[in-house]
């Protein structure tokens, strides 16, 4: 069996370097609520409160913006969180037989710190 311990004399002439780490912030994604002509307004507000933890006044504001402009940003999240929230909305909308839809849009790329 070979002894693989490093002895002080073994490093003579070798340079020890420290590698600099470049950290990157995670990419962020915008969850966007799309307007449709069939989903009741109260249901949309309830979904925003239930899935996105918005208060009633903010939920109503987001719902009205989507209703008048065709879409409204609900929030900005990491990819995993955003896709999970969209899946929750789709599941609940399907359960209650509403065509409510949210989509994902890239908010920003990761930047080095």
Secondary structure by P-SEA (a helix, b strand, c coil): cccccccccccccbbbbbbbbbbbccbbbbbbbbbbccccaaaaaaaaaacccccaaaaaaaaaaaaaccccccccccaaaaaaaaaaaaaaaaaacccbbbbbbbccccccc
